């Protein structure tokens, strides 16, 4: 059995690029000797050290922490490292559980809303809903996705465009009174109770309807909604909300989009 191994032998053994081994050497994790021709040569001790490095890199430990551990390595240090490893694994498990819950909630949303009847005006009681929002003077329909992504960037620790949160936009009330249905005053994400928020959508009675397809016929859907509100003897008390229940992030088929319109009403 050999005492020394060339860099390409070690790289092949660990399925690493030789540049990775050079990087570990640069960071002080490995200390190969130089052969007579000046080539890097690795010992069995380097092989054992590389086993440790690979295991710690899988935990996403920075190279500085790995170097410090290698320099102080002892049973006591290893026990301390295992405490840290267990804590990191608990964090990863928590993240995986949260991701699974989010996937389940997204599935529930898709299955619920793909079967919802469209065009029927109904009234529901809503509790106050916390939300974060991004306001602009004038928002056109084609700008909504860009601004939702911008809003996600401000709250990326707890909001995802492709996630479980409900996202939507508020129609511009002034322009709506002028007969213009293509302008919005803000975009928003609903957030869980107790979570971060910029404001609350007020509690109360909301008249609403669902529609399928693209957004180019919004004026007709709003006309249906306002007619239904009048027929119920109610009056709008705030600008309408658009809630994107199924959209381009869920399907490439526009016919499968499902949008909910909601209006706070009184009377």
FIROVO-228122 format. One record per residue (C-alpha): x, z, y; residue in one letter; residue number from 1. Coordinates in steps of 0.25 Angstrom, whole numbers, plus 5000, padded with zeros to 4 digits. Example, Ala and Ser with C-alpha at 12.3 -4.5 7.8 and 13.67 -1.06 7.14 Angstrom:
2
@east:5049; up:5031; north:4982; aa:A; i:1;
@east:5055; up:5029; north:4996; aa:S; i:2;
This chain:
267
@east:5000; up:5000; north:5000; aa:X; i:1;
@east:5005; up:4996; north:5014; aa:X; i:2;
@east:5009; up:5007; north:5025; aa:X; i:3;
@east:5006; up:4997; north:5036; aa:X; i:4;
@east:4995; up:4987; north:5039; aa:X; i:5;
@east:4994; up:4976; north:5049; aa:X; i:6;
@east:4984; up:4975; north:5060; aa:X; i:7;
@east:4976; up:4963; north:5053; aa:X; i:8;
@east:4976; up:4971; north:5040; aa:X; i:9;
@east:4970; up:4983; north:5047; aa:X; i:10;
@east:4960; up:4975; north:5055; aa:X; i:11;
@east:4955; up:4968; north:5043; aa:X; i:12;
@east:4954; up:4981; north:5035; aa:X; i:13;
@east:4945; up:4987; north:5046; aa:X; i:14;
@east:4939; up:4974; north:5050; aa:X; i:15;
@east:4944; up:4975; north:5064; aa:X; i:16;
@east:4950; up:4965; north:5074; aa:X; i:17;
@east:4965; up:4968; north:5076; aa:X; i:18;
@east:4962; up:4969; north:5091; aa:X; i:19;
@east:4954; up:4981; north:5088; aa:X; i:20;
@east:4966; up:4988; north:5081; aa:X; i:21;
@east:4974; up:4985; north:5093; aa:X; i:22;
@east:4964; up:4991; north:5102; aa:X; i:23;
@east:4964; up:5004; north:5094; aa:X; i:24;
@east:4979; up:5004; north:5095; aa:X; i:25;
@east:4978; up:5002; north:5110; aa:X; i:26;
@east:4968; up:5014; north:5111; aa:X; i:27;
@east:4977; up:5023; north:5103; aa:X; i:28;
@east:4969; up:5023; north:5091; aa:X; i:29;
@east:4978; up:5016; north:5081; aa:X; i:30;
@east:4993; up:5017; north:5081; aa:X; i:31;
@east:4999; up:5006; north:5072; aa:X; i:32;
@east:5014; up:5004; north:5070; aa:X; i:33;
@east:5022; up:4992; north:5073; aa:X; i:34;
@east:5028; up:4984; north:5062; aa:X; i:35;
@east:5042; up:4978; north:5062; aa:X; i:36;
@east:5035; up:4965; north:5068; aa:X; i:37;
@east:5028; up:4973; north:5078; aa:X; i:38;
@east:5014; up:4971; north:5072; aa:X; i:39;
@east:5005; up:4983; north:5071; aa:X; i:40;
@east:5005; up:4990; north:5058; aa:X; i:41;
@east:4994; up:5000; north:5054; aa:X; i:42;
@east:4996; up:5012; north:5044; aa:X; i:43;
@east:4986; up:5019; north:5035; aa:X; i:44;
@east:4984; up:5029; north:5045; aa:X; i:45;
@east:4980; up:5018; north:5055; aa:X; i:46;
@east:4969; up:5014; north:5045; aa:X; i:47;
@east:4964; up:5028; north:5044; aa:X; i:48;
@east:4964; up:5029; north:5059; aa:X; i:49;
@east:4956; up:5016; north:5060; aa:X; i:50;
@east:4946; up:5021; north:5051; aa:X; i:51;
@east:4943; up:5033; north:5060; aa:X; i:52;
@east:4943; up:5024; north:5072; aa:X; i:53;
@east:4933; up:5014; north:5066; aa:X; i:54;
@east:4924; up:5026; north:5063; aa:X; i:55;
@east:4925; up:5032; north:5077; aa:X; i:56;
@east:4922; up:5018; north:5083; aa:X; i:57;
@east:4910; up:5017; north:5075; aa:X; i:58;
@east:4905; up:5029; north:5083; aa:X; i:59;
@east:4908; up:5022; north:5096; aa:X; i:60;
@east:4919; up:5032; north:5100; aa:X; i:61;
@east:4928; up:5027; north:5111; aa:X; i:62;
@east:4942; up:5024; north:5107; aa:X; i:63;
@east:4947; up:5036; north:5116; aa:X; i:64;
@east:4939; up:5046; north:5108; aa:X; i:65;
@east:4944; up:5040; north:5095; aa:X; i:66;
@east:4959; up:5041; north:5099; aa:X; i:67;
@east:4957; up:5055; north:5103; aa:X; i:68;
@east:4951; up:5058; north:5090; aa:X; i:69;
@east:4962; up:5051; north:5082; aa:X; i:70;
@east:4972; up:5059; north:5090; aa:X; i:71;
@east:4966; up:5072; north:5087; aa:X; i:72;
@east:4960; up:5069; north:5073; aa:X; i:73;
@east:4958; up:5082; north:5065; aa:X; i:74;
@east:4947; up:5088; north:5056; aa:X; i:75;
@east:4942; up:5095; north:5068; aa:X; i:76;
@east:4942; up:5083; north:5077; aa:X; i:77;
@east:4935; up:5075; north:5066; aa:X; i:78;
@east:4924; up:5085; north:5065; aa:X; i:79;
@east:4922; up:5085; north:5080; aa:X; i:80;
@east:4922; up:5070; north:5079; aa:X; i:81;
@east:4911; up:5071; north:5068; aa:X; i:82;
@east:4903; up:5079; north:5078; aa:X; i:83;
@east:4904; up:5068; north:5088; aa:X; i:84;
@east:4901; up:5058; north:5078; aa:X; i:85;
@east:4888; up:5065; north:5073; aa:X; i:86;
@east:4884; up:5066; north:5088; aa:X; i:87;
@east:4886; up:5051; north:5090; aa:X; i:88;
@east:4879; up:5048; north:5077; aa:X; i:89;
@east:4867; up:5056; north:5082; aa:X; i:90;
@east:4867; up:5048; north:5095; aa:X; i:91;
@east:4867; up:5035; north:5087; aa:X; i:92;
@east:4856; up:5040; north:5078; aa:X; i:93;
@east:4847; up:5044; north:5090; aa:X; i:94;
@east:4850; up:5030; north:5096; aa:X; i:95;
@east:4846; up:5023; north:5083; aa:X; i:96;
@east:4833; up:5032; north:5082; aa:X; i:97;
@east:4829; up:5028; north:5097; aa:X; i:98;
@east:4832; up:5013; north:5094; aa:X; i:99;
@east:4823; up:5014; north:5081; aa:X; i:100;
@east:4812; up:5021; north:5089; aa:X; i:101;
@east:4813; up:5010; north:5100; aa:X; i:102;
@east:4812; up:4999; north:5089; aa:X; i:103;
@east:4800; up:5006; north:5083; aa:X; i:104;
@east:4793; up:5007; north:5097; aa:X; i:105;
@east:4796; up:4992; north:5100; aa:X; i:106;
@east:4790; up:4988; north:5087; aa:X; i:107;
@east:4778; up:4996; north:5090; aa:X; i:108;
@east:4777; up:4990; north:5104; aa:X; i:109;
@east:4778; up:4976; north:5098; aa:X; i:110;
@east:4768; up:4978; north:5087; aa:X; i:111;
@east:4758; up:4985; north:5096; aa:X; i:112;
@east:4758; up:4975; north:5107; aa:X; i:113;
@east:4759; up:4962; north:5099; aa:X; i:114;
@east:4745; up:4965; north:5094; aa:X; i:115;
@east:4739; up:4970; north:5107; aa:X; i:116;
@east:4726; up:4962; north:5112; aa:X; i:117;
@east:4728; up:4955; north:5125; aa:X; i:118;
@east:4720; up:4953; north:5137; aa:X; i:119;
@east:4711; up:4965; north:5135; aa:X; i:120;
@east:4710; up:4975; north:5147; aa:X; i:121;
@east:4710; up:4989; north:5143; aa:X; i:122;
@east:4712; up:5002; north:5150; aa:X; i:123;
@east:4722; up:5013; north:5145; aa:X; i:124;
@east:4726; up:5027; north:5150; aa:X; i:125;
@east:4741; up:5027; north:5153; aa:X; i:126;
@east:4750; up:5040; north:5155; aa:X; i:127;
@east:4760; up:5039; north:5166; aa:X; i:128;
@east:4772; up:5031; north:5161; aa:X; i:129;
@east:4786; up:5033; north:5165; aa:X; i:130;
@east:4794; up:5020; north:5169; aa:X; i:131;
@east:4806; up:5015; north:5175; aa:X; i:132;
@east:4805; up:5003; north:5184; aa:X; i:133;
@east:4813; up:4992; north:5192; aa:X; i:134;
@east:4806; up:4988; north:5205; aa:X; i:135;
@east:4808; up:4975; north:5213; aa:X; i:136;
@east:4801; up:4969; north:5225; aa:X; i:137;
@east:4796; up:4957; north:5217; aa:X; i:138;
@east:4798; up:4955; north:5202; aa:X; i:139;
@east:4794; up:4942; north:5195; aa:X; i:140;
@east:4790; up:4941; north:5181; aa:X; i:141;
@east:4802; up:4934; north:5177; aa:X; i:142;
@east:4811; up:4945; north:5183; aa:X; i:143;
@east:4805; up:4956; north:5175; aa:X; i:144;
@east:4814; up:4955; north:5162; aa:X; i:145;
@east:4826; up:4955; north:5171; aa:X; i:146;
@east:4821; up:4968; north:5179; aa:X; i:147;
@east:4817; up:4975; north:5166; aa:X; i:148;
@east:4831; up:4973; north:5161; aa:X; i:149;
@east:4837; up:4978; north:5174; aa:X; i:150;
@east:4828; up:4990; north:5173; aa:X; i:151;
@east:4833; up:4992; north:5159; aa:X; i:152;
@east:4847; up:4992; north:5164; aa:X; i:153;
@east:4844; up:5004; north:5173; aa:X; i:154;
@east:4838; up:5012; north:5161; aa:X; i:155;
@east:4846; up:5007; north:5149; aa:X; i:156;
@east:4847; up:5020; north:5143; aa:X; i:157;
@east:4832; up:5021; north:5139; aa:X; i:158;
@east:4826; up:5007; north:5142; aa:X; i:159;
@east:4827; up:4994; north:5135; aa:X; i:160;
@east:4820; up:4981; north:5138; aa:X; i:161;
@east:4820; up:4979; north:5123; aa:X; i:162;
@east:4815; up:4993; north:5119; aa:X; i:163;
@east:4803; up:5002; north:5118; aa:X; i:164;
@east:4800; up:5004; north:5132; aa:X; i:165;
@east:4788; up:4997; north:5139; aa:X; i:166;
@east:4793; up:4988; north:5151; aa:X; i:167;
@east:4785; up:4981; north:5161; aa:X; i:168;
@east:4782; up:4977; north:5176; aa:X; i:169;
@east:4773; up:4980; north:5187; aa:X; i:170;
@east:4766; up:4969; north:5194; aa:X; i:171;
@east:4768; up:4968; north:5209; aa:X; i:172;
@east:4754; up:4974; north:5214; aa:X; i:173;
@east:4756; up:4967; north:5228; aa:X; i:174;
@east:4758; up:4953; north:5223; aa:X; i:175;
@east:4748; up:4955; north:5212; aa:X; i:176;
@east:4737; up:4957; north:5223; aa:X; i:177;
@east:4742; up:4944; north:5229; aa:X; i:178;
@east:4739; up:4937; north:5215; aa:X; i:179;
@east:4754; up:4937; north:5211; aa:X; i:180;
@east:4755; up:4941; north:5197; aa:X; i:181;
@east:4770; up:4938; north:5195; aa:X; i:182;
@east:4777; up:4949; north:5203; aa:X; i:183;
@east:4780; up:4963; north:5198; aa:X; i:184;
@east:4785; up:4975; north:5206; aa:X; i:185;
@east:4793; up:4982; north:5195; aa:X; i:186;
@east:4797; up:4982; north:5180; aa:X; i:187;
@east:4798; up:4995; north:5172; aa:X; i:188;
@east:4800; up:5001; north:5158; aa:X; i:189;
@east:4791; up:5013; north:5154; aa:X; i:190;
@east:4799; up:5025; north:5149; aa:X; i:191;
@east:4796; up:5036; north:5139; aa:X; i:192;
@east:4790; up:5049; north:5145; aa:X; i:193;
@east:4801; up:5058; north:5149; aa:X; i:194;
@east:4810; up:5046; north:5151; aa:X; i:195;
@east:4817; up:5041; north:5163; aa:X; i:196;
@east:4807; up:5035; north:5173; aa:X; i:197;
@east:4806; up:5029; north:5187; aa:X; i:198;
@east:4791; up:5032; north:5188; aa:X; i:199;
@east:4778; up:5033; north:5181; aa:X; i:200;
@east:4767; up:5023; north:5178; aa:X; i:201;
@east:4755; up:5031; north:5182; aa:X; i:202;
@east:4745; up:5036; north:5172; aa:X; i:203;
@east:4731; up:5031; north:5172; aa:X; i:204;
@east:4722; up:5020; north:5167; aa:X; i:205;
@east:4728; up:5006; north:5165; aa:X; i:206;
@east:4721; up:4993; north:5162; aa:X; i:207;
@east:4729; up:4984; north:5154; aa:X; i:208;
@east:4730; up:4971; north:5145; aa:X; i:209;
@east:4740; up:4965; north:5136; aa:X; i:210;
@east:4743; up:4950; north:5137; aa:X; i:211;
@east:4752; up:4941; north:5128; aa:X; i:212;
@east:4761; up:4930; north:5132; aa:X; i:213;
@east:4770; up:4927; north:5144; aa:X; i:214;
@east:4768; up:4933; north:5158; aa:X; i:215;
@east:4764; up:4920; north:5165; aa:X; i:216;
@east:4749; up:4923; north:5164; aa:X; i:217;
@east:4750; up:4937; north:5170; aa:X; i:218;
@east:4740; up:4934; north:5181; aa:X; i:219;
@east:4729; up:4931; north:5170; aa:X; i:220;
@east:4732; up:4944; north:5163; aa:X; i:221;
@east:4731; up:4952; north:5176; aa:X; i:222;
@east:4718; up:4945; north:5179; aa:X; i:223;
@east:4713; up:4949; north:5166; aa:X; i:224;
@east:4718; up:4963; north:5168; aa:X; i:225;
@east:4712; up:4965; north:5182; aa:X; i:226;
@east:4699; up:4959; north:5178; aa:X; i:227;
@east:4698; up:4969; north:5166; aa:X; i:228;
@east:4701; up:4980; north:5176; aa:X; i:229;
@east:4690; up:4976; north:5185; aa:X; i:230;
@east:4680; up:4975; north:5173; aa:X; i:231;
@east:4684; up:4989; north:5170; aa:X; i:232;
@east:4680; up:4994; north:5184; aa:X; i:233;
@east:4695; up:4998; north:5186; aa:X; i:234;
@east:4705; up:4995; north:5197; aa:X; i:235;
@east:4720; up:4993; north:5196; aa:X; i:236;
@east:4728; up:5004; north:5202; aa:X; i:237;
@east:4742; up:4998; north:5201; aa:X; i:238;
@east:4749; up:4985; north:5199; aa:X; i:239;
@east:4749; up:4980; north:5184; aa:X; i:240;
@east:4760; up:4983; north:5174; aa:X; i:241;
@east:4765; up:4973; north:5164; aa:X; i:242;
@east:4770; up:4980; north:5151; aa:X; i:243;
@east:4779; up:4971; north:5142; aa:X; i:244;
@east:4774; up:4975; north:5128; aa:X; i:245;
@east:4780; up:4963; north:5121; aa:X; i:246;
@east:4789; up:4953; north:5129; aa:X; i:247;
@east:4801; up:4944; north:5128; aa:X; i:248;
@east:4810; up:4955; north:5122; aa:X; i:249;
@east:4801; up:4955; north:5110; aa:X; i:250;
@east:4797; up:4941; north:5108; aa:X; i:251;
@east:4801; up:4927; north:5112; aa:X; i:252;
@east:4787; up:4922; north:5111; aa:X; i:253;
@east:4780; up:4924; north:5124; aa:X; i:254;
@east:4766; up:4924; north:5117; aa:X; i:255;
@east:4770; up:4937; north:5111; aa:X; i:256;
@east:4773; up:4944; north:5124; aa:X; i:257;
@east:4763; up:4956; north:5126; aa:X; i:258;
@east:4762; up:4962; north:5140; aa:X; i:259;
@east:4753; up:4973; north:5145; aa:X; i:260;
@east:4747; up:4973; north:5159; aa:X; i:261;
@east:4743; up:4987; north:5164; aa:X; i:262;
@east:4736; up:4991; north:5177; aa:X; i:263;
@east:4733; up:5006; north:5182; aa:X; i:264;
@east:4718; up:5006; north:5185; aa:X; i:265;
@east:4709; up:5015; north:5192; aa:X; i:266;
@east:4694; up:5016; north:5193; aa:X; i:267;
